[in-house]
């Protein structure tokens, strides 16, 4: 995923935790990971003025 994002010129960063295994278990590392990922998702899922307007509900 990281390589695909980089090749698509989408700002991204690789986060590594040398003191962790396959998943992030230490609270301070987990908090940093979730905060970073959620910030990135929020940035890239913002609505813009070109988004279609939702259909009116009846």
Protein Blocks (a to p, Z undefined) as FASTA:
>chain_A
ZZmmmmnopacdddddfkbcfbcfbfklmmmmmmmmmmmmmmmmcccfkbccddddZZ
